[in-house]
Amino acid sequence: MNIEGSVALVTGANRGLGAAYASALLDRGAAKVYAAVHRPETVTAPRLVPVRFDLTDRASINAGRSEAGVKTT
């Protein structure tokens, strides 16, 4: 998989495995990594773009997709 220049959305990106994945994507050249989290103010990594996102709430998912510019098919 070619990560260089890609755009990614990582859920739970402010801690644990999500934070590790987000960091690894940035280290491998991702152009932008959206950090999908419950509380955007908890995202402190300088190159992550925080997006409020709750996987149990459809409205939150749709708002997060719109904010990140994700198109549906």
PDB file of N, H, CA, C and O in Angstrom:
ATOM      1  N   MET A   1       0.839  -1.169   0.000  1.00  0.00           N
ATOM      2  CA  MET A   1       0.000   0.000   0.000  1.00  0.00           C
ATOM      3  C   MET A   1       0.888   1.236   0.000  1.00  0.00           C
ATOM      4  O   MET A   1       1.846   1.317   0.769  1.00  0.00           O
ATOM      5  N   ASN A   2       0.575   2.188  -0.853  1.00  0.00           N
ATOM      6  H   ASN A   2      -0.203   2.122  -1.478  1.00  0.00           H
ATOM      7  CA  ASN A   2       1.328   3.432  -0.920  1.00  0.00           C
ATOM      8  C   ASN A   2       0.653   4.480  -0.034  1.00  0.00           C
ATOM      9  O   ASN A   2      -0.445   4.942  -0.345  1.00  0.00           O
ATOM     10  N   ILE A   3       1.297   4.851   1.054  1.00  0.00           N
ATOM     11  H   ILE A   3       2.189   4.475   1.307  1.00  0.00           H
ATOM     12  CA  ILE A   3       0.754   5.809   2.003  1.00  0.00           C
ATOM     13  C   ILE A   3       1.174   7.231   1.663  1.00  0.00           C
ATOM     14  O   ILE A   3       0.478   8.184   2.011  1.00  0.00           O
ATOM     15  N   GLU A   4       2.293   7.376   0.993  1.00  0.00           N
ATOM     16  H   GLU A   4       2.859   6.602   0.710  1.00  0.00           H
ATOM     17  CA  GLU A   4       2.827   8.696   0.640  1.00  0.00           C
ATOM     18  C   GLU A   4       1.760   9.547  -0.056  1.00  0.00           C
ATOM     19  O   GLU A   4       1.227   9.160  -1.096  1.00  0.00           O
ATOM     20  N   GLY A   5       1.456  10.714   0.533  1.00  0.00           N
ATOM     21  H   GLY A   5       1.889  11.028   1.378  1.00  0.00           H
ATOM     22  CA  GLY A   5       0.505  11.657  -0.052  1.00  0.00           C
ATOM     23  C   GLY A   5      -0.954  11.319   0.164  1.00  0.00           C
ATOM     24  O   GLY A   5      -1.828  12.030  -0.332  1.00  0.00           O
ATOM     25  N   SER A   6      -1.242  10.245   0.895  1.00  0.00           N
ATOM     26  H   SER A   6      -0.532   9.667   1.298  1.00  0.00           H
ATOM     27  CA  SER A   6      -2.628   9.830   1.105  1.00  0.00           C
ATOM     28  C   SER A   6      -3.305  10.655   2.204  1.00  0.00           C
ATOM     29  O   SER A   6      -2.654  11.387   2.948  1.00  0.00           O
ATOM     30  N   VAL A   7      -4.622  10.514   2.281  1.00  0.00           N
ATOM     31  H   VAL A   7      -5.151   9.919   1.676  1.00  0.00           H
ATOM     32  CA  VAL A   7      -5.418  11.133   3.341  1.00  0.00           C
ATOM     33  C   VAL A   7      -6.095  10.000   4.098  1.00  0.00           C
ATOM     34  O   VAL A   7      -6.658   9.089   3.491  1.00  0.00           O
ATOM     35  N   ALA A   8      -6.040  10.062   5.434  1.00  0.00           N
ATOM     36  H   ALA A   8      -5.582  10.802   5.927  1.00  0.00           H
ATOM     37  CA  ALA A   8      -6.592   8.985   6.252  1.00  0.00           C
ATOM     38  C   ALA A   8      -7.498   9.540   7.341  1.00  0.00           C
ATOM     39  O   ALA A   8      -7.362  10.688   7.765  1.00  0.00           O
ATOM     40  N   LEU A   9      -8.423   8.698   7.782  1.00  0.00           N
ATOM     41  H   LEU A   9      -8.533   7.766   7.437  1.00  0.00           H
ATOM     42  CA  LEU A   9      -9.281   8.989   8.929  1.00  0.00           C
ATOM     43  C   LEU A   9      -9.050   7.865   9.928  1.00  0.00           C
ATOM     44  O   LEU A   9      -9.273   6.697   9.612  1.00  0.00           O
ATOM     45  N   VAL A  10      -8.602   8.212  11.137  1.00  0.00           N
ATOM     46  H   VAL A  10      -8.421   9.161  11.394  1.00  0.00           H
ATOM     47  CA  VAL A  10      -8.302   7.214  12.169  1.00  0.00           C
ATOM     48  C   VAL A  10      -9.214   7.468  13.358  1.00  0.00           C
ATOM     49  O   VAL A  10      -9.192   8.550  13.945  1.00  0.00           O
ATOM     50  N   THR A  11     -10.021   6.461  13.717  1.00  0.00           N
ATOM     51  H   THR A  11     -10.039   5.582  13.241  1.00  0.00           H
ATOM     52  CA  THR A  11     -10.874   6.596  14.893  1.00  0.00           C
ATOM     53  C   THR A  11     -10.054   6.350  16.152  1.00  0.00           C
ATOM     54  O   THR A  11      -9.106   5.566  16.143  1.00  0.00           O
ATOM     55  N   GLY A  12     -10.424   7.023  17.226  1.00  0.00           N
ATOM     56  H   GLY A  12     -11.195   7.661  17.234  1.00  0.00           H
ATOM     57  CA  GLY A  12      -9.714   6.862  18.494  1.00  0.00           C
ATOM     58  C   GLY A  12      -8.266   7.307  18.415  1.00  0.00           C
ATOM     59  O   GLY A  12      -7.400   6.736  19.079  1.00  0.00           O
ATOM     60  N   ALA A  13      -7.999   8.324  17.608  1.00  0.00           N
ATOM     61  H   ALA A  13      -8.702   8.788  17.069  1.00  0.00           H
ATOM     62  CA  ALA A  13      -6.623   8.716  17.309  1.00  0.00           C
ATOM     63  C   ALA A  13      -5.931   9.494  18.419  1.00  0.00           C
ATOM     64  O   ALA A  13      -4.770   9.872  18.263  1.00  0.00           O
ATOM     65  N   ASN A  14      -6.606   9.743  19.528  1.00  0.00           N
ATOM     66  H   ASN A  14      -7.549   9.436  19.655  1.00  0.00           H
ATOM     67  CA  ASN A  14      -5.969  10.503  20.601  1.00  0.00           C
ATOM     68  C   ASN A  14      -5.297   9.620  21.651  1.00  0.00           C
ATOM     69  O   ASN A  14      -4.677  10.131  22.584  1.00  0.00           O
ATOM     70  N   ARG A  15      -5.418   8.278  21.504  1.00  0.00           N
ATOM     71  H   ARG A  15      -5.922   7.863  20.746  1.00  0.00           H
ATOM     72  CA  ARG A  15      -4.755   7.410  22.479  1.00  0.00           C
ATOM     73  C   ARG A  15      -4.639   5.988  21.937  1.00  0.00           C
ATOM     74  O   ARG A  15      -5.269   5.634  20.941  1.00  0.00           O
ATOM     75  N   GLY A  16      -3.842   5.201  22.594  1.00  0.00           N
ATOM     76  H   GLY A  16      -3.330   5.488  23.403  1.00  0.00           H
ATOM     77  CA  GLY A  16      -3.713   3.775  22.291  1.00  0.00           C
ATOM     78  C   GLY A  16      -3.350   3.454  20.857  1.00  0.00           C
ATOM     79  O   GLY A  16      -2.513   4.116  20.244  1.00  0.00           O
ATOM     80  N   LEU A  17      -4.006   2.408  20.325  1.00  0.00           N
ATOM     81  H   LEU A  17      -4.686   1.870  20.822  1.00  0.00           H
ATOM     82  CA  LEU A  17      -3.718   1.963  18.966  1.00  0.00           C
ATOM     83  C   LEU A  17      -4.049   3.033  17.932  1.00  0.00           C
ATOM     84  O   LEU A  17      -3.318   3.194  16.955  1.00  0.00           O
ATOM     85  N   GLY A  18      -5.136   3.761  18.135  1.00  0.00           N
ATOM     86  H   GLY A  18      -5.730   3.630  18.929  1.00  0.00           H
ATOM     87  CA  GLY A  18      -5.495   4.820  17.193  1.00  0.00           C
ATOM     88  C   GLY A  18      -4.396   5.861  17.078  1.00  0.00           C
ATOM     89  O   GLY A  18      -4.068   6.297  15.975  1.00  0.00           O
ATOM     90  N   ALA A  19      -3.823   6.266  18.206  1.00  0.00           N
ATOM     91  H   ALA A  19      -4.089   5.912  19.102  1.00  0.00           H
ATOM     92  CA  ALA A  19      -2.724   7.232  18.197  1.00  0.00           C
ATOM     93  C   ALA A  19      -1.499   6.655  17.496  1.00  0.00           C
ATOM     94  O   ALA A  19      -0.805   7.365  16.767  1.00  0.00           O
ATOM     95  N   ALA A  20      -1.234   5.375  17.713  1.00  0.00           N
ATOM     96  H   ALA A  20      -1.797   4.798  18.305  1.00  0.00           H
ATOM     97  CA  ALA A  20      -0.089   4.722  17.072  1.00  0.00           C
ATOM     98  C   ALA A  20      -0.287   4.654  15.558  1.00  0.00           C
ATOM     99  O   ALA A  20       0.647   4.914  14.800  1.00  0.00           O
ATOM    100  N   TYR A  21      -1.492   4.308  15.117  1.00  0.00           N
ATOM    101  H   TYR A  21      -2.251   4.097  15.733  1.00  0.00           H
ATOM    102  CA  TYR A  21      -1.777   4.262  13.675  1.00  0.00           C
ATOM    103  C   TYR A  21      -1.644   5.644  13.050  1.00  0.00           C
ATOM    104  O   TYR A  21      -1.030   5.795  11.994  1.00  0.00           O
ATOM    105  N   ALA A  22      -2.214   6.645  13.697  1.00  0.00           N
ATOM    106  H   ALA A  22      -2.713   6.523  14.555  1.00  0.00           H
ATOM    107  CA  ALA A  22      -2.154   8.012  13.164  1.00  0.00           C
ATOM    108  C   ALA A  22      -0.709   8.475  13.037  1.00  0.00           C
ATOM    109  O   ALA A  22      -0.323   9.056  12.022  1.00  0.00           O
ATOM    110  N   SER A  23       0.082   8.218  14.062  1.00  0.00           N
ATOM    111  H   SER A  23      -0.231   7.746  14.886  1.00  0.00           H
ATOM    112  CA  SER A  23       1.489   8.606  14.051  1.00  0.00           C
ATOM    113  C   SER A  23       2.251   7.876  12.946  1.00  0.00           C
ATOM    114  O   SER A  23       3.064   8.478  12.244  1.00  0.00           O
ATOM    115  N   ALA A  24       1.988   6.585  12.795  1.00  0.00           N
ATOM    116  H   ALA A  24       1.327   6.096  13.365  1.00  0.00           H
ATOM    117  CA  ALA A  24       2.669   5.795  11.767  1.00  0.00           C
ATOM    118  C   ALA A  24       2.311   6.291  10.367  1.00  0.00           C
ATOM    119  O   ALA A  24       3.175   6.347   9.493  1.00  0.00           O
ATOM    120  N   LEU A  25       1.058   6.647  10.148  1.00  0.00           N
ATOM    121  H   LEU A  25       0.355   6.601  10.858  1.00  0.00           H
ATOM    122  CA  LEU A  25       0.646   7.174   8.844  1.00  0.00           C
ATOM    123  C   LEU A  25       1.387   8.469   8.525  1.00  0.00           C
ATOM    124  O   LEU A  25       1.870   8.658   7.408  1.00  0.00           O
ATOM    125  N   LEU A  26       1.471   9.352   9.503  1.00  0.00           N
ATOM    126  H   LEU A  26       1.078   9.199  10.410  1.00  0.00           H
ATOM    127  CA  LEU A  26       2.189  10.609   9.296  1.00  0.00           C
ATOM    128  C   LEU A  26       3.677  10.353   9.056  1.00  0.00           C
ATOM    129  O   LEU A  26       4.282  10.981   8.187  1.00  0.00           O
ATOM    130  N   ASP A  27       4.262   9.440   9.818  1.00  0.00           N
ATOM    131  H   ASP A  27       3.770   8.930  10.524  1.00  0.00           H
ATOM    132  CA  ASP A  27       5.683   9.118   9.661  1.00  0.00           C
ATOM    133  C   ASP A  27       5.993   8.532   8.284  1.00  0.00           C
ATOM    134  O   ASP A  27       7.103   8.674   7.773  1.00  0.00           O
ATOM    135  N   ARG A  28       5.001   7.876   7.696  1.00  0.00           N
ATOM    136  H   ARG A  28       4.099   7.760   8.111  1.00  0.00           H
ATOM    137  CA  ARG A  28       5.205   7.238   6.388  1.00  0.00           C
ATOM    138  C   ARG A  28       4.750   8.120   5.223  1.00  0.00           C
ATOM    139  O   ARG A  28       4.678   7.667   4.081  1.00  0.00           O
ATOM    140  N   GLY A  29       4.442   9.401   5.530  1.00  0.00           N
ATOM    141  H   GLY A  29       4.500   9.770   6.457  1.00  0.00           H
ATOM    142  CA  GLY A  29       4.207  10.351   4.450  1.00  0.00           C
ATOM    143  C   GLY A  29       2.776  10.679   4.108  1.00  0.00           C
ATOM    144  O   GLY A  29       2.526  11.289   3.068  1.00  0.00           O
ATOM    145  N   ALA A  30       1.821  10.298   4.942  1.00  0.00           N
ATOM    146  H   ALA A  30       2.023   9.802   5.787  1.00  0.00           H
ATOM    147  CA  ALA A  30       0.437  10.690   4.665  1.00  0.00           C
ATOM    148  C   ALA A  30       0.349  12.213   4.615  1.00  0.00           C
ATOM    149  O   ALA A  30       0.943  12.902   5.445  1.00  0.00           O
ATOM    150  N   ALA A  31      -0.386  12.727   3.651  1.00  0.00           N
ATOM    151  H   ALA A  31      -0.868  12.168   2.977  1.00  0.00           H
ATOM    152  CA  ALA A  31      -0.520  14.177   3.499  1.00  0.00           C
ATOM    153  C   ALA A  31      -1.367  14.775   4.613  1.00  0.00           C
ATOM    154  O   ALA A  31      -1.098  15.881   5.083  1.00  0.00           O
ATOM    155  N   LYS A  32      -2.387  14.041   5.030  1.00  0.00           N
ATOM    156  H   LYS A  32      -2.606  13.143   4.648  1.00  0.00           H
ATOM    157  CA  LYS A  32      -3.274  14.535   6.081  1.00  0.00           C
ATOM    158  C   LYS A  32      -3.873  13.346   6.808  1.00  0.00           C
ATOM    159  O   LYS A  32      -4.251  12.353   6.186  1.00  0.00           O
ATOM    160  N   VAL A  33      -3.958  13.451   8.133  1.00  0.00           N
ATOM    161  H   VAL A  33      -3.650  14.258   8.638  1.00  0.00           H
ATOM    162  CA  VAL A  33      -4.600  12.416   8.938  1.00  0.00           C
ATOM    163  C   VAL A  33      -5.638  13.090   9.816  1.00  0.00           C
ATOM    164  O   VAL A  33      -5.315  13.929  10.656  1.00  0.00           O
ATOM    165  N   TYR A  34      -6.893  12.710   9.606  1.00  0.00           N
ATOM    166  H   TYR A  34      -7.155  12.028   8.923  1.00  0.00           H
ATOM    167  CA  TYR A  34      -7.981  13.195  10.440  1.00  0.00           C
ATOM    168  C   TYR A  34      -8.072  12.312  11.672  1.00  0.00           C
ATOM    169  O   TYR A  34      -8.093  11.086  11.567  1.00  0.00           O
ATOM    170  N   ALA A  35      -8.126  12.940  12.840  1.00  0.00           N
ATOM    171  H   ALA A  35      -8.109  13.936  12.925  1.00  0.00           H
ATOM    172  CA  ALA A  35      -8.223  12.232  14.115  1.00  0.00           C
ATOM    173  C   ALA A  35      -9.671  12.258  14.565  1.00  0.00           C
ATOM    174  O   ALA A  35     -10.146  13.266  15.089  1.00  0.00           O
ATOM    175  N   ALA A  36     -10.372  11.154  14.363  1.00  0.00           N
ATOM    176  H   ALA A  36      -9.986  10.335  13.938  1.00  0.00           H
ATOM    177  CA  ALA A  36     -11.781  11.056  14.739  1.00  0.00           C
ATOM    178  C   ALA A  36     -11.870  10.706  16.221  1.00  0.00           C
ATOM    179  O   ALA A  36     -11.508   9.603  16.633  1.00  0.00           O
ATOM    180  N   VAL A  37     -12.357  11.660  17.019  1.00  0.00           N
ATOM    181  H   VAL A  37     -12.651  12.555  16.685  1.00  0.00           H
ATOM    182  CA  VAL A  37     -12.391  11.502  18.475  1.00  0.00           C
ATOM    183  C   VAL A  37     -13.676  12.080  19.054  1.00  0.00           C
ATOM    184  O   VAL A  37     -14.372  12.850  18.392  1.00  0.00           O
ATOM    185  N   HIS A  38     -13.984  11.707  20.286  1.00  0.00           N
ATOM    186  H   HIS A  38     -13.418  11.081  20.823  1.00  0.00           H
ATOM    187  CA  HIS A  38     -15.143  12.274  20.988  1.00  0.00           C
ATOM    188  C   HIS A  38     -14.887  13.727  21.374  1.00  0.00           C
ATOM    189  O   HIS A  38     -15.779  14.571  21.280  1.00  0.00           O
ATOM    190  N   ARG A  39     -13.665  14.009  21.806  1.00  0.00           N
ATOM    191  H   ARG A  39     -12.941  13.324  21.882  1.00  0.00           H
ATOM    192  CA  ARG A  39     -13.324  15.353  22.283  1.00  0.00           C
ATOM    193  C   ARG A  39     -12.110  15.879  21.516  1.00  0.00           C
ATOM    194  O   ARG A  39     -10.973  15.550  21.855  1.00  0.00           O
ATOM    195  N   PRO A  40     -12.347  16.697  20.481  1.00  0.00           N
ATOM    196  CA  PRO A  40     -11.246  17.195  19.657  1.00  0.00           C
ATOM    197  C   PRO A  40     -10.159  17.935  20.430  1.00  0.00           C
ATOM    198  O   PRO A  40      -9.003  17.953  20.006  1.00  0.00           O
ATOM    199  N   GLU A  41     -10.512  18.537  21.545  1.00  0.00           N
ATOM    200  H   GLU A  41     -11.451  18.522  21.889  1.00  0.00           H
ATOM    201  CA  GLU A  41      -9.507  19.283  22.322  1.00  0.00           C
ATOM    202  C   GLU A  41      -8.445  18.359  22.922  1.00  0.00           C
ATOM    203  O   GLU A  41      -7.415  18.837  23.396  1.00  0.00           O
ATOM    204  N   THR A  42      -8.680  17.038  22.908  1.00  0.00           N
ATOM    205  H   THR A  42      -9.516  16.650  22.522  1.00  0.00           H
ATOM    206  CA  THR A  42      -7.699  16.103  23.449  1.00  0.00           C
ATOM    207  C   THR A  42      -6.614  15.740  22.434  1.00  0.00           C
ATOM    208  O   THR A  42      -5.631  15.091  22.791  1.00  0.00           O
ATOM    209  N   VAL A  43      -6.779  16.150  21.182  1.00  0.00           N
ATOM    210  H   VAL A  43      -7.577  16.678  20.892  1.00  0.00           H
ATOM    211  CA  VAL A  43      -5.787  15.861  20.145  1.00  0.00           C
ATOM    212  C   VAL A  43      -4.681  16.900  20.246  1.00  0.00           C
ATOM    213  O   VAL A  43      -4.914  18.089  20.031  1.00  0.00           O
ATOM    214  N   THR A  44      -3.485  16.449  20.572  1.00  0.00           N
ATOM    215  H   THR A  44      -3.295  15.483  20.747  1.00  0.00           H
ATOM    216  CA  THR A  44      -2.375  17.379  20.773  1.00  0.00           C
ATOM    217  C   THR A  44      -1.262  17.216  19.746  1.00  0.00           C
ATOM    218  O   THR A  44      -0.369  18.061  19.671  1.00  0.00           O
ATOM    219  N   ALA A  45      -1.297  16.148  18.953  1.00  0.00           N
ATOM    220  H   ALA A  45      -2.022  15.462  19.014  1.00  0.00           H
ATOM    221  CA  ALA A  45      -0.257  15.964  17.934  1.00  0.00           C
ATOM    222  C   ALA A  45      -0.401  17.073  16.891  1.00  0.00           C
ATOM    223  O   ALA A  45      -1.500  17.313  16.389  1.00  0.00           O
ATOM    224  N   PRO A  46       0.691  17.744  16.566  1.00  0.00           N
ATOM    225  CA  PRO A  46       0.617  18.940  15.730  1.00  0.00           C
ATOM    226  C   PRO A  46       0.096  18.732  14.313  1.00  0.00           C
ATOM    227  O   PRO A  46      -0.492  19.652  13.744  1.00  0.00           O
ATOM    228  N   ARG A  47       0.290  17.564  13.729  1.00  0.00           N
ATOM    229  H   ARG A  47       0.768  16.816  14.190  1.00  0.00           H
ATOM    230  CA  ARG A  47      -0.117  17.384  12.333  1.00  0.00           C
ATOM    231  C   ARG A  47      -1.427  16.632  12.167  1.00  0.00           C
ATOM    232  O   ARG A  47      -1.839  16.353  11.041  1.00  0.00           O
ATOM    233  N   LEU A  48      -2.088  16.299  13.268  1.00  0.00           N
ATOM    234  H   LEU A  48      -1.753  16.526  14.183  1.00  0.00           H
ATOM    235  CA  LEU A  48      -3.390  15.643  13.192  1.00  0.00           C
ATOM    236  C   LEU A  48      -4.487  16.690  13.103  1.00  0.00           C
ATOM    237  O   LEU A  48      -4.407  17.742  13.737  1.00  0.00           O
ATOM    238  N   VAL A  49      -5.521  16.393  12.305  1.00  0.00           N
ATOM    239  H   VAL A  49      -5.586  15.538  11.790  1.00  0.00           H
ATOM    240  CA  VAL A  49      -6.670  17.285  12.170  1.00  0.00           C
ATOM    241  C   VAL A  49      -7.812  16.672  12.981  1.00  0.00           C
ATOM    242  O   VAL A  49      -8.380  15.660  12.572  1.00  0.00           O
ATOM    243  N   PRO A  50      -8.159  17.276  14.133  1.00  0.00           N
ATOM    244  CA  PRO A  50      -9.208  16.679  14.964  1.00  0.00           C
ATOM    245  C   PRO A  50     -10.600  16.833  14.351  1.00  0.00           C
ATOM    246  O   PRO A  50     -10.943  17.890  13.821  1.00  0.00           O
ATOM    247  N   VAL A  51     -11.390  15.769  14.430  1.00  0.00           N
ATOM    248  H   VAL A  51     -11.111  14.910  14.861  1.00  0.00           H
ATOM    249  CA  VAL A  51     -12.771  15.764  13.955  1.00  0.00           C
ATOM    250  C   VAL A  51     -13.622  15.105  15.033  1.00  0.00           C
ATOM    251  O   VAL A  51     -13.335  13.988  15.461  1.00  0.00           O
ATOM    252  N   ARG A  52     -14.682  15.809  15.477  1.00  0.00           N
ATOM    253  H   ARG A  52     -14.916  16.717  15.130  1.00  0.00           H
ATOM    254  CA  ARG A  52     -15.589  15.215  16.469  1.00  0.00           C
ATOM    255  C   ARG A  52     -16.334  14.070  15.795  1.00  0.00           C
ATOM    256  O   ARG A  52     -16.924  14.252  14.730  1.00  0.00           O
ATOM    257  N   PHE A  53     -16.308  12.884  16.416  1.00  0.00           N
ATOM    258  H   PHE A  53     -15.829  12.737  17.282  1.00  0.00           H
ATOM    259  CA  PHE A  53     -16.830  11.686  15.774  1.00  0.00           C
ATOM    260  C   PHE A  53     -17.234  10.678  16.837  1.00  0.00           C
ATOM    261  O   PHE A  53     -16.412  10.300  17.672  1.00  0.00           O
ATOM    262  N   ASP A  54     -18.472  10.244  16.820  1.00  0.00           N
ATOM    263  H   ASP A  54     -19.140  10.551  16.142  1.00  0.00           H
ATOM    264  CA  ASP A  54     -18.954   9.225  17.749  1.00  0.00           C
ATOM    265  C   ASP A  54     -19.557   8.102  16.917  1.00  0.00           C
ATOM    266  O   ASP A  54     -20.593   8.291  16.279  1.00  0.00           O
ATOM    267  N   LEU A  55     -18.921   6.938  16.917  1.00  0.00           N
ATOM    268  H   LEU A  55     -18.080   6.784  17.436  1.00  0.00           H
ATOM    269  CA  LEU A  55     -19.362   5.826  16.083  1.00  0.00           C
ATOM    270  C   LEU A  55     -20.747   5.299  16.433  1.00  0.00           C
ATOM    271  O   LEU A  55     -21.323   4.538  15.656  1.00  0.00           O
ATOM    272  N   THR A  56     -21.294   5.685  17.582  1.00  0.00           N
ATOM    273  H   THR A  56     -20.825   6.303  18.213  1.00  0.00           H
ATOM    274  CA  THR A  56     -22.629   5.231  17.969  1.00  0.00           C
ATOM    275  C   THR A  56     -23.712   6.230  17.596  1.00  0.00           C
ATOM    276  O   THR A  56     -24.882   6.001  17.899  1.00  0.00           O
ATOM    277  N   ASP A  57     -23.357   7.326  16.948  1.00  0.00           N
ATOM    278  H   ASP A  57     -22.406   7.512  16.702  1.00  0.00           H
ATOM    279  CA  ASP A  57     -24.312   8.392  16.623  1.00  0.00           C
ATOM    280  C   ASP A  57     -24.230   8.741  15.139  1.00  0.00           C
ATOM    281  O   ASP A  57     -23.249   9.333  14.689  1.00  0.00           O
ATOM    282  N   ARG A  58     -25.263   8.371  14.382  1.00  0.00           N
ATOM    283  H   ARG A  58     -26.060   7.890  14.747  1.00  0.00           H
ATOM    284  CA  ARG A  58     -25.281   8.582  12.931  1.00  0.00           C
ATOM    285  C   ARG A  58     -25.069  10.055  12.560  1.00  0.00           C
ATOM    286  O   ARG A  58     -24.340  10.347  11.613  1.00  0.00           O
ATOM    287  N   ALA A  59     -25.691  10.984  13.288  1.00  0.00           N
ATOM    288  H   ALA A  59     -26.284  10.748  14.058  1.00  0.00           H
ATOM    289  CA  ALA A  59     -25.524  12.414  12.993  1.00  0.00           C
ATOM    290  C   ALA A  59     -24.065  12.837  13.161  1.00  0.00           C
ATOM    291  O   ALA A  59     -23.556  13.629  12.368  1.00  0.00           O
ATOM    292  N   SER A  60     -23.397  12.320  14.175  1.00  0.00           N
ATOM    293  H   SER A  60     -23.811  11.677  14.819  1.00  0.00           H
ATOM    294  CA  SER A  60     -21.993  12.620  14.407  1.00  0.00           C
ATOM    295  C   SER A  60     -21.132  12.066  13.274  1.00  0.00           C
ATOM    296  O   SER A  60     -20.185  12.717  12.834  1.00  0.00           O
ATOM    297  N   ILE A  61     -21.456  10.885  12.811  1.00  0.00           N
ATOM    298  H   ILE A  61     -22.226  10.355  13.168  1.00  0.00           H
ATOM    299  CA  ILE A  61     -20.717  10.276  11.702  1.00  0.00           C
ATOM    300  C   ILE A  61     -20.860  11.127  10.442  1.00  0.00           C
ATOM    301  O   ILE A  61     -19.873  11.415   9.764  1.00  0.00           O
ATOM    302  N   ASN A  62     -22.087  11.525  10.134  1.00  0.00           N
ATOM    303  H   ASN A  62     -22.889  11.292  10.684  1.00  0.00           H
ATOM    304  CA  ASN A  62     -22.325  12.339   8.938  1.00  0.00           C
ATOM    305  C   ASN A  62     -21.632  13.693   9.034  1.00  0.00           C
ATOM    306  O   ASN A  62     -21.056  14.162   8.053  1.00  0.00           O
ATOM    307  N   ALA A  63     -21.680  14.322  10.197  1.00  0.00           N
ATOM    308  H   ALA A  63     -22.148  13.941  10.994  1.00  0.00           H
ATOM    309  CA  ALA A  63     -21.014  15.612  10.387  1.00  0.00           C
ATOM    310  C   ALA A  63     -19.500  15.464  10.249  1.00  0.00           C
ATOM    311  O   ALA A  63     -18.848  16.300   9.624  1.00  0.00           O
ATOM    312  N   GLY A  64     -18.941  14.407  10.827  1.00  0.00           N
ATOM    313  H   GLY A  64     -19.470  13.727  11.335  1.00  0.00           H
ATOM    314  CA  GLY A  64     -17.506  14.159  10.722  1.00  0.00           C
ATOM    315  C   GLY A  64     -17.076  13.899   9.292  1.00  0.00           C
ATOM    316  O   GLY A  64     -16.031  14.380   8.853  1.00  0.00           O
ATOM    317  N   ARG A  65     -17.883  13.134   8.561  1.00  0.00           N
ATOM    318  H   ARG A  65     -18.731  12.743   8.917  1.00  0.00           H
ATOM    319  CA  ARG A  65     -17.588  12.885   7.143  1.00  0.00           C
ATOM    320  C   ARG A  65     -17.580  14.181   6.355  1.00  0.00           C
ATOM    321  O   ARG A  65     -16.694  14.414   5.533  1.00  0.00           O
ATOM    322  N   SER A  66     -18.569  15.019   6.609  1.00  0.00           N
ATOM    323  H   SER A  66     -19.289  14.830   7.276  1.00  0.00           H
ATOM    324  CA  SER A  66     -18.640  16.303   5.901  1.00  0.00           C
ATOM    325  C   SER A  66     -17.428  17.169   6.216  1.00  0.00           C
ATOM    326  O   SER A  66     -16.822  17.761   5.322  1.00  0.00           O
ATOM    327  N   GLU A  67     -17.082  17.237   7.498  1.00  0.00           N
ATOM    328  H   GLU A  67     -17.574  16.757   8.224  1.00  0.00           H
ATOM    329  CA  GLU A  67     -15.936  18.050   7.919  1.00  0.00           C
ATOM    330  C   GLU A  67     -14.637  17.576   7.276  1.00  0.00           C
ATOM    331  O   GLU A  67     -13.775  18.383   6.928  1.00  0.00           O
ATOM    332  N   ALA A  68     -14.506  16.259   7.122  1.00  0.00           N
ATOM    333  H   ALA A  68     -15.207  15.604   7.405  1.00  0.00           H
ATOM    334  CA  ALA A  68     -13.290  15.693   6.542  1.00  0.00           C
ATOM    335  C   ALA A  68     -13.359  15.642   5.006  1.00  0.00           C
ATOM    336  O   ALA A  68     -12.387  15.265   4.352  1.00  0.00           O
ATOM    337  N   GLY A  69     -14.498  16.017   4.442  1.00  0.00           N
ATOM    338  H   GLY A  69     -15.288  16.324   4.973  1.00  0.00           H
ATOM    339  CA  GLY A  69     -14.625  16.028   2.992  1.00  0.00           C
ATOM    340  C   GLY A  69     -14.759  14.647   2.381  1.00  0.00           C
ATOM    341  O   GLY A  69     -14.407  14.445   1.219  1.00  0.00           O
ATOM    342  N   VAL A  70     -15.272  13.681   3.161  1.00  0.00           N
ATOM    343  H   VAL A  70     -15.559  13.845   4.105  1.00  0.00           H
ATOM    344  CA  VAL A  70     -15.442  12.316   2.669  1.00  0.00           C
ATOM    345  C   VAL A  70     -16.752  12.227   1.911  1.00  0.00           C
ATOM    346  O   VAL A  70     -17.805  12.605   2.425  1.00  0.00           O
ATOM    347  N   LYS A  71     -16.683  11.724   0.678  1.00  0.00           N
ATOM    348  H   LYS A  71     -15.827  11.417   0.260  1.00  0.00           H
ATOM    349  CA  LYS A  71     -17.876  11.571  -0.149  1.00  0.00           C
ATOM    350  C   LYS A  71     -18.415  10.166  -0.015  1.00  0.00           C
ATOM    351  O   LYS A  71     -17.649   9.214   0.128  1.00  0.00           O
ATOM    352  N   THR A  72     -19.719  10.030  -0.059  1.00  0.00           N
ATOM    353  H   THR A  72     -20.341  10.804  -0.175  1.00  0.00           H
ATOM    354  CA  THR A  72     -20.328   8.707  -0.007  1.00  0.00           C
ATOM    355  C   THR A  72     -20.639   8.240  -1.421  1.00  0.00           C
ATOM    356  O   THR A  72     -20.802   9.053  -2.331  1.00  0.00           O
ATOM    357  N   THR A  73     -20.720   6.942  -1.597  1.00  0.00           N
ATOM    358  H   THR A  73     -20.588   6.282  -0.857  1.00  0.00           H
ATOM    359  CA  THR A  73     -21.018   6.399  -2.929  1.00  0.00           C
ATOM    360  C   THR A  73     -22.415   5.870  -2.985  1.00  0.00           C
ATOM    361  O   THR A  73     -22.846   5.374  -4.025  1.00  0.00           O
TER     362      THR A  73
END
